Amino acid sequence: MQVDPVAGYEDGAARLIGLSTRFETAREPPPHRHRRGQFAYCPDAPLLVQAAERFVVLGPGEAIWIPGGLPHALSARSARTAHNLYVEPGATVLLGDRPMLFRIGGLERELVHTLASSDRRASGQPAHERLIDVFFDRLRPARPVATLAIPADPALAAMQRQWHAGEERLLELSDWANRLALSPRSLQRRITTTTGLSFRAWRQRVVLAAGFDPLMRGLPVKVVAADAGYGSASAFVSAFRKAFGVTPGALAEMGATEHPGR
């Protein structure tokens, strides 16, 4: 029987294989992929997920579906327990070929915990299979995955890198269009086709995302907000939460154990 090289489970015929793993602060799996899709839930720490040059922060009460074969990495800045359910491709139409977030309420939390902690000998047993059916039936999408991809378009990728580095953030669509010898309408169409966002929404998301690292290193929210061009911390917090489903303070808590003296 083949063993998954990262998760370590025996990849048999079961439609769902569960694992519950305890990670200490310094131990984070490197980027990897699985043949099976992964339904990941972390009940005790905010989780940062990077998947194929995209990222999302899991807020409280959320889990993420990562399709099979998609490179990804999951990390947190504190010790955590990870409940992972590895699902055979095609086991349910509710879990597709794109990352998706799901709401986790009390019943779903217990189902995930039970399935992740089940003895391998339970696989195929009628009671266990009924639990899997109930779990699939209870899946409820939470929100679209708030992603930030690195554009394949070289010009757009350069714009994103400059914004992330704190450069040229005041330039408007017409300014960039002039630099690229395009009409504003053509540039906006290019941006929307590539990112799914308007120019201003895309710029805002990039600027907000640039705050991830300083927040997790312990920089005060008001300082990060000012660096991002916000006149007040509350406006920054509101925009950040709307974009990523978690507050800047939650990210700061993720970094607290690495900077205990701050």
C-alpha atoms as a printed R data frame, in Angstrom:
    type eleno elety resid chain resno       x      y       z
1   ATOM     1    CA   MET     A     1   0.000  0.000   0.000
2   ATOM     2    CA   GLN     A     2   1.371  3.431  -0.968
3   ATOM     3    CA   VAL     A     3   2.135  5.887   1.834
4   ATOM     4    CA   ASP     A     4   1.662  9.636   1.379
5   ATOM     5    CA   PRO     A     5   5.239 11.024   1.674
6   ATOM     6    CA   VAL     A     6   4.222 14.141   3.635
7   ATOM     7    CA   ALA     A     7   1.157 13.310   5.717
8   ATOM     8    CA   GLY     A     8   2.215  9.702   6.256
9   ATOM     9    CA   TYR     A     9  -1.190  8.080   5.770
10  ATOM    10    CA   GLU     A    10  -1.596  4.782   3.928
11  ATOM    11    CA   ASP     A    11  -3.333  5.694   0.678
12  ATOM    12    CA   GLY     A    12  -5.815  2.854   0.259
13  ATOM    13    CA   ALA     A    13  -9.309  2.629  -1.169
14  ATOM    14    CA   ALA     A    14 -11.085  4.609   1.574
15  ATOM    15    CA   ARG     A    15 -12.970  7.626   0.307
16  ATOM    16    CA   LEU     A    16 -11.834  9.675   3.332
17  ATOM    17    CA   ILE     A    17  -8.747  9.317   5.531
18  ATOM    18    CA   GLY     A    18  -8.467 11.428   8.684
19  ATOM    19    CA   LEU     A    19  -5.407 12.570  10.615
20  ATOM    20    CA   SER     A    20  -5.077 14.695  13.741
21  ATOM    21    CA   THR     A    21  -1.562 16.094  14.221
22  ATOM    22    CA   ARG     A    22   0.012 18.316  16.866
23  ATOM    23    CA   PHE     A    23   2.527 20.866  15.553
24  ATOM    24    CA   GLU     A    24   4.890 22.800  17.784
25  ATOM    25    CA   THR     A    25   5.744 26.422  17.007
26  ATOM    26    CA   ALA     A    26   8.934 25.820  15.053
27  ATOM    27    CA   ARG     A    27   7.698 22.833  13.059
28  ATOM    28    CA   GLU     A    28   5.893 23.716   9.865
29  ATOM    29    CA   PRO     A    29   5.670 21.344   6.872
30  ATOM    30    CA   PRO     A    30   7.374 22.749   3.758
31  ATOM    31    CA   PRO     A    31   5.353 23.339   0.575
32  ATOM    32    CA   HIS     A    32   4.000 20.028  -0.705
33  ATOM    33    CA   ARG     A    33   1.084 18.345  -2.461
34  ATOM    34    CA   HIS     A    34  -1.091 15.260  -2.023
35  ATOM    35    CA   ARG     A    35  -2.830 12.996  -4.501
36  ATOM    36    CA   ARG     A    36  -5.983 13.339  -2.425
37  ATOM    37    CA   GLY     A    37  -7.744 16.599  -1.674
38  ATOM    38    CA   GLN     A    38  -7.183 17.998   1.826
39  ATOM    39    CA   PHE     A    39  -9.863 19.450   4.093
40  ATOM    40    CA   ALA     A    40  -7.876 21.324   6.757
41  ATOM    41    CA   TYR     A    41  -9.173 22.696  10.044
42  ATOM    42    CA   CYS     A    42  -7.206 24.191  12.922
43  ATOM    43    CA   PRO     A    43  -9.376 24.818  16.012
44  ATOM    44    CA   ASP     A    44  -6.823 26.567  18.225
45  ATOM    45    CA   ALA     A    45  -4.815 29.044  16.093
46  ATOM    46    CA   PRO     A    46  -5.264 31.313  13.045
47  ATOM    47    CA   LEU     A    47  -3.834 29.529  10.028
48  ATOM    48    CA   LEU     A    48  -2.046 31.030   7.035
49  ATOM    49    CA   VAL     A    49  -2.450 28.949   3.886
50  ATOM    50    CA   GLN     A    50  -0.342 29.420   0.772
51  ATOM    51    CA   ALA     A    51  -1.460 27.512  -2.295
52  ATOM    52    CA   ALA     A    52   0.035 27.881  -5.762
53  ATOM    53    CA   GLU     A    53   1.180 31.494  -5.261
54  ATOM    54    CA   ARG     A    54  -2.053 32.404  -3.460
55  ATOM    55    CA   PHE     A    55  -2.724 32.844   0.202
56  ATOM    56    CA   VAL     A    56  -5.614 33.014   2.623
57  ATOM    57    CA   VAL     A    57  -5.949 33.430   6.359
58  ATOM    58    CA   LEU     A    58  -8.417 31.108   8.043
59  ATOM    59    CA   GLY     A    59 -10.481 32.963  10.565
60  ATOM    60    CA   PRO     A    60 -12.177 31.379  13.580
61  ATOM    61    CA   GLY     A    61 -14.728 28.766  12.592
62  ATOM    62    CA   GLU     A    62 -13.377 28.221   9.090
63  ATOM    63    CA   ALA     A    63 -11.765 25.306   7.286
64  ATOM    64    CA   ILE     A    64 -10.219 25.169   3.829
65  ATOM    65    CA   TRP     A    65 -10.497 22.670   1.004
66  ATOM    66    CA   ILE     A    66  -7.284 22.207  -1.014
67  ATOM    67    CA   PRO     A    67  -7.785 20.125  -4.180
68  ATOM    68    CA   GLY     A    68  -5.535 17.153  -4.818
69  ATOM    69    CA   GLY     A    69  -2.303 17.898  -6.660
70  ATOM    70    CA   LEU     A    70  -2.257 21.595  -5.684
71  ATOM    71    CA   PRO     A    71   1.057 22.710  -4.078
72  ATOM    72    CA   HIS     A    72   0.427 24.297  -0.688
73  ATOM    73    CA   ALA     A    73   1.823 25.112   2.742
74  ATOM    74    CA   LEU     A    74  -0.028 25.692   6.015
75  ATOM    75    CA   SER     A    75   1.556 27.584   8.888
76  ATOM    76    CA   ALA     A    76   0.812 29.219  12.219
77  ATOM    77    CA   ARG     A    77   2.996 31.170  14.630
78  ATOM    78    CA   SER     A    78   1.928 29.162  17.659
79  ATOM    79    CA   ALA     A    79   1.608 25.511  18.562
80  ATOM    80    CA   ARG     A    80  -1.503 24.017  17.040
81  ATOM    81    CA   THR     A    81  -3.543 20.897  16.491
82  ATOM    82    CA   ALA     A    82  -4.364 20.246  12.844
83  ATOM    83    CA   HIS     A    83  -7.351 18.139  11.842
84  ATOM    84    CA   ASN     A    84  -6.997 17.017   8.232
85  ATOM    85    CA   LEU     A    85  -9.370 14.934   6.149
86  ATOM    86    CA   TYR     A    86  -7.866 13.552   2.946
87  ATOM    87    CA   VAL     A    87 -10.610 12.930   0.420
88  ATOM    88    CA   GLU     A    88 -10.463 10.612  -2.583
89  ATOM    89    CA   PRO     A    89 -10.952 12.544  -5.846
90  ATOM    90    CA   GLY     A    90 -14.577 12.400  -6.926
91  ATOM    91    CA   ALA     A    91 -15.869 11.279  -3.517
92  ATOM    92    CA   THR     A    92 -18.283 14.229  -3.456
93  ATOM    93    CA   VAL     A    93 -19.275 16.964  -5.903
94  ATOM    94    CA   LEU     A    94 -19.309 19.460  -3.006
95  ATOM    95    CA   LEU     A    95 -15.503 19.595  -2.992
96  ATOM    96    CA   GLY     A    96 -14.322 20.777  -6.377
97  ATOM    97    CA   ASP     A    97 -11.075 21.588  -8.156
98  ATOM    98    CA   ARG     A    98 -10.532 25.023  -6.564
99  ATOM    99    CA   PRO     A    99  -9.687 26.061  -2.989
100 ATOM   100    CA   MET     A   100 -12.778 26.875  -0.946
101 ATOM   101    CA   LEU     A   101 -13.515 27.978   2.598
102 ATOM   102    CA   PHE     A   102 -16.199 26.340   4.730
103 ATOM   103    CA   ARG     A   103 -17.987 27.369   7.902
104 ATOM   104    CA   ILE     A   104 -17.344 25.132  10.901
105 ATOM   105    CA   GLY     A   105 -20.030 25.210  13.581
106 ATOM   106    CA   GLY     A   106 -20.375 23.009  16.638
107 ATOM   107    CA   LEU     A   107 -21.624 19.912  14.810
108 ATOM   108    CA   GLU     A   108 -19.126 20.252  11.974
109 ATOM   109    CA   ARG     A   109 -16.296 20.714  14.488
110 ATOM   110    CA   GLU     A   110 -17.200 17.458  16.227
111 ATOM   111    CA   LEU     A   111 -17.556 15.621  12.923
112 ATOM   112    CA   VAL     A   112 -14.133 16.786  11.725
113 ATOM   113    CA   HIS     A   113 -12.543 15.903  15.074
114 ATOM   114    CA   THR     A   114 -14.156 12.452  15.102
115 ATOM   115    CA   LEU     A   115 -13.224 11.634  11.507
116 ATOM   116    CA   ALA     A   116  -9.669 12.945  11.950
117 ATOM   117    CA   SER     A   117  -9.192 10.887  15.123
118 ATOM   118    CA   SER     A   118 -10.868  7.669  13.985
119 ATOM   119    CA   ASP     A   119  -9.057  4.371  14.142
120 ATOM   120    CA   ARG     A   120  -8.002  3.198  10.679
121 ATOM   121    CA   ARG     A   121  -9.933 -0.041  11.247
122 ATOM   122    CA   ALA     A   122 -13.166  1.991  11.216
123 ATOM   123    CA   SER     A   123 -12.765  2.692   7.505
124 ATOM   124    CA   GLY     A   124 -15.496  0.991   5.516
125 ATOM   125    CA   GLN     A   125 -17.612  0.225   8.578
126 ATOM   126    CA   PRO     A   126 -21.278  1.282   8.146
127 ATOM   127    CA   ALA     A   127 -21.271  3.672  11.127
128 ATOM   128    CA   HIS     A   128 -18.085  5.371   9.925
129 ATOM   129    CA   GLU     A   129 -19.410  5.692   6.381
130 ATOM   130    CA   ARG     A   130 -22.598  7.284   7.709
131 ATOM   131    CA   LEU     A   131 -20.509  9.860   9.587
132 ATOM   132    CA   ILE     A   132 -18.747 10.703   6.331
133 ATOM   133    CA   ASP     A   133 -22.120 11.125   4.617
134 ATOM   134    CA   VAL     A   134 -23.307 13.476   7.370
135 ATOM   135    CA   PHE     A   135 -20.038 15.449   7.133
136 ATOM   136    CA   PHE     A   136 -20.422 15.915   3.378
137 ATOM   137    CA   ASP     A   137 -24.072 16.876   3.842
138 ATOM   138    CA   ARG     A   138 -23.163 19.544   6.417
139 ATOM   139    CA   LEU     A   139 -20.597 21.362   4.264
140 ATOM   140    CA   ARG     A   140 -21.514 25.021   3.855
141 ATOM   141    CA   PRO     A   141 -19.267 27.428   1.915
142 ATOM   142    CA   ALA     A   142 -18.156 30.352   4.102
143 ATOM   143    CA   ARG     A   143 -16.821 32.860   1.595
144 ATOM   144    CA   PRO     A   144 -14.701 32.937  -1.547
145 ATOM   145    CA   VAL     A   145 -11.025 32.319  -0.888
146 ATOM   146    CA   ALA     A   146  -9.474 35.768  -0.639
147 ATOM   147    CA   THR     A   147  -6.478 35.167  -2.819
148 ATOM   148    CA   LEU     A   148  -3.637 37.262  -4.088
149 ATOM   149    CA   ALA     A   149  -1.949 35.627  -7.026
150 ATOM   150    CA   ILE     A   150   1.297 36.783  -8.620
151 ATOM   151    CA   PRO     A   151   0.112 37.836 -12.097
152 ATOM   152    CA   ALA     A   152   1.585 36.023 -15.055
153 ATOM   153    CA   ASP     A   153   1.515 39.338 -16.930
154 ATOM   154    CA   PRO     A   154   5.023 40.827 -16.385
155 ATOM   155    CA   ALA     A   155   3.766 44.430 -16.276
156 ATOM   156    CA   LEU     A   156   1.106 43.636 -13.681
157 ATOM   157    CA   ALA     A   157   3.544 41.552 -11.675
158 ATOM   158    CA   ALA     A   158   5.930 44.534 -11.570
159 ATOM   159    CA   MET     A   159   3.125 46.818 -10.374
160 ATOM   160    CA   GLN     A   160   2.246 44.365  -7.607
161 ATOM   161    CA   ARG     A   161   5.865 44.021  -6.474
162 ATOM   162    CA   GLN     A   162   6.243 47.804  -6.246
163 ATOM   163    CA   TRP     A   163   3.043 48.213  -4.222
164 ATOM   164    CA   HIS     A   164   4.043 45.397  -1.901
165 ATOM   165    CA   ALA     A   165   7.403 47.097  -1.358
166 ATOM   166    CA   GLY     A   166   5.699 50.387  -0.496
167 ATOM   167    CA   GLU     A   167   6.509 52.083  -3.791
168 ATOM   168    CA   GLU     A   168   4.340 54.023  -6.256
169 ATOM   169    CA   ARG     A   169   1.164 53.515  -4.220
170 ATOM   170    CA   LEU     A   170  -0.196 56.969  -5.066
171 ATOM   171    CA   LEU     A   171  -0.136 56.474  -8.830
172 ATOM   172    CA   GLU     A   172  -3.593 56.118 -10.321
173 ATOM   173    CA   LEU     A   173  -4.812 53.950 -13.187
174 ATOM   174    CA   SER     A   174  -4.157 56.699 -15.750
175 ATOM   175    CA   ASP     A   175  -0.563 57.102 -14.517
176 ATOM   176    CA   TRP     A   176   0.176 53.406 -14.933
177 ATOM   177    CA   ALA     A   177  -1.573 53.359 -18.298
178 ATOM   178    CA   ASN     A   178   0.720 56.164 -19.517
179 ATOM   179    CA   ARG     A   179   3.786 54.272 -18.300
180 ATOM   180    CA   LEU     A   180   2.685 51.152 -20.160
181 ATOM   181    CA   ALA     A   181   1.550 53.005 -23.306
182 ATOM   182    CA   LEU     A   182  -2.006 51.761 -22.842
183 ATOM   183    CA   SER     A   183  -5.357 53.439 -22.516
184 ATOM   184    CA   PRO     A   184  -6.820 53.387 -18.995
185 ATOM   185    CA   ARG     A   185  -9.685 51.239 -20.270
186 ATOM   186    CA   SER     A   186  -7.299 48.687 -21.802
187 ATOM   187    CA   LEU     A   187  -5.241 48.497 -18.610
188 ATOM   188    CA   GLN     A   188  -8.347 48.082 -16.441
189 ATOM   189    CA   ARG     A   189  -9.563 45.281 -18.716
190 ATOM   190    CA   ARG     A   190  -6.166 43.602 -18.416
191 ATOM   191    CA   ILE     A   191  -6.234 43.914 -14.618
192 ATOM   192    CA   THR     A   192  -9.785 42.596 -14.304
193 ATOM   193    CA   THR     A   193  -9.094 39.668 -16.618
194 ATOM   194    CA   THR     A   194  -6.001 38.719 -14.628
195 ATOM   195    CA   THR     A   195  -7.043 39.429 -11.035
196 ATOM   196    CA   GLY     A   196 -10.834 39.584 -11.100
197 ATOM   197    CA   LEU     A   197 -10.620 42.982  -9.367
198 ATOM   198    CA   SER     A   198 -10.780 46.637 -10.263
199 ATOM   199    CA   PHE     A   199  -7.541 48.629 -10.219
200 ATOM   200    CA   ARG     A   200  -8.264 50.185  -6.829
201 ATOM   201    CA   ALA     A   201  -9.497 46.951  -5.234
202 ATOM   202    CA   TRP     A   202  -6.414 45.097  -6.459
203 ATOM   203    CA   ARG     A   203  -4.060 47.811  -5.205
204 ATOM   204    CA   GLN     A   204  -5.807 47.868  -1.841
205 ATOM   205    CA   ARG     A   205  -5.489 44.094  -1.436
206 ATOM   206    CA   VAL     A   206  -1.782 44.170  -2.276
207 ATOM   207    CA   VAL     A   207  -1.124 47.041   0.136
208 ATOM   208    CA   LEU     A   208  -3.070 45.314   2.908
209 ATOM   209    CA   ALA     A   209  -1.241 42.040   2.277
210 ATOM   210    CA   ALA     A   210   2.078 43.837   2.681
211 ATOM   211    CA   GLY     A   211   1.112 44.232   6.334
212 ATOM   212    CA   PHE     A   212   1.202 40.495   7.037
213 ATOM   213    CA   ASP     A   213   4.893 40.276   7.829
214 ATOM   214    CA   PRO     A   214   5.215 43.413  10.014
215 ATOM   215    CA   LEU     A   215   2.080 42.483  11.961
216 ATOM   216    CA   MET     A   216   3.392 38.999  12.660
217 ATOM   217    CA   ARG     A   217   6.740 40.496  13.702
218 ATOM   218    CA   GLY     A   218   4.968 42.599  16.321
219 ATOM   219    CA   LEU     A   219   4.755 46.032  14.704
220 ATOM   220    CA   PRO     A   220   1.789 47.943  16.208
221 ATOM   221    CA   VAL     A   221  -1.384 47.969  14.128
222 ATOM   222    CA   LYS     A   222  -1.447 51.780  14.038
223 ATOM   223    CA   VAL     A   223   2.057 51.835  12.540
224 ATOM   224    CA   VAL     A   224   1.198 49.246   9.885
225 ATOM   225    CA   ALA     A   225  -2.011 51.162   9.153
226 ATOM   226    CA   ALA     A   226  -0.072 54.401   8.630
227 ATOM   227    CA   ASP     A   227   2.449 52.637   6.368
228 ATOM   228    CA   ALA     A   228  -0.487 51.372   4.301
229 ATOM   229    CA   GLY     A   229  -1.806 54.909   3.906
230 ATOM   230    CA   TYR     A   230  -4.754 54.686   6.292
231 ATOM   231    CA   GLY     A   231  -5.625 57.709   8.398
232 ATOM   232    CA   SER     A   232  -6.874 55.609  11.290
233 ATOM   233    CA   ALA     A   233  -6.211 52.162  12.691
234 ATOM   234    CA   SER     A   234  -9.945 51.405  12.747
235 ATOM   235    CA   ALA     A   235 -10.282 51.992   8.995
236 ATOM   236    CA   PHE     A   236  -7.305 49.712   8.376
237 ATOM   237    CA   VAL     A   237  -8.735 46.997  10.641
238 ATOM   238    CA   SER     A   238 -12.099 47.145   8.851
239 ATOM   239    CA   ALA     A   239 -10.535 46.914   5.372
240 ATOM   240    CA   PHE     A   240  -8.145 44.148   6.451
241 ATOM   241    CA   ARG     A   241 -10.902 42.025   7.946
242 ATOM   242    CA   LYS     A   242 -13.111 42.489   4.890
243 ATOM   243    CA   ALA     A   243 -10.268 41.420   2.591
244 ATOM   244    CA   PHE     A   244  -8.894 38.453   4.547
245 ATOM   245    CA   GLY     A   245 -11.552 37.410   7.048
246 ATOM   246    CA   VAL     A   246  -9.320 37.973  10.063
247 ATOM   247    CA   THR     A   247  -8.249 41.055  12.027
248 ATOM   248    CA   PRO     A   248  -4.704 42.461  12.123
249 ATOM   249    CA   GLY     A   249  -4.745 41.742  15.861
250 ATOM   250    CA   ALA     A   250  -5.265 38.035  15.190
251 ATOM   251    CA   LEU     A   251  -2.160 38.005  13.009
252 ATOM   252    CA   ALA     A   252  -0.235 39.829  15.720
253 ATOM   253    CA   GLU     A   253  -1.228 37.085  18.160
254 ATOM   254    CA   MET     A   254   0.134 34.486  15.739
255 ATOM   255    CA   GLY     A   255   3.552 36.095  16.063
256 ATOM   256    CA   ALA     A   256   3.439 36.635  19.820
257 ATOM   257    CA   THR     A   257   5.095 33.355  20.773
258 ATOM   258    CA   GLU     A   258   8.071 34.106  18.525
259 ATOM   259    CA   HIS     A   259   8.510 37.553  20.122
260 ATOM   260    CA   PRO     A   260   7.587 36.966  23.789
261 ATOM   261    CA   GLY     A   261   9.389 40.074  24.997
262 ATOM   262    CA   ARG     A   262   7.553 42.597  22.905
